[in-house]
Amino acid sequence: MNQIVTPPSQLGAVIQTHRLGKGPTQTELATLAGTQQKTISAIENGSAGTRLDTLISVIAVLGLDLQIVPRQNGSISIEDVF
């Protein structure tokens, strides 16, 4: 399943959905990704400030890939995201 996410809250929701589907708690996911439970909570809530390497580790532990693709015409502009 491919899913396009724009704001951090959408990315957090996708990560939370996959975590819940796979079964680990936030604490277990944090341990596997080499971070803390509060970081997983922040990611899932769409909070700003997560380090990119941490985010990529969490995505990898969940068996997901991060793919960057050009926006389609008529999509949200970067100003709408931040």
Protein Blocks (a to p, Z undefined) as FASTA:
>chain_A
ZZddfbfmlmmmmmmmmmmmnopafklmmmmnopafklmmmmmnopahiafklmmmmmmm
nopacddddddehiacfklmZZ
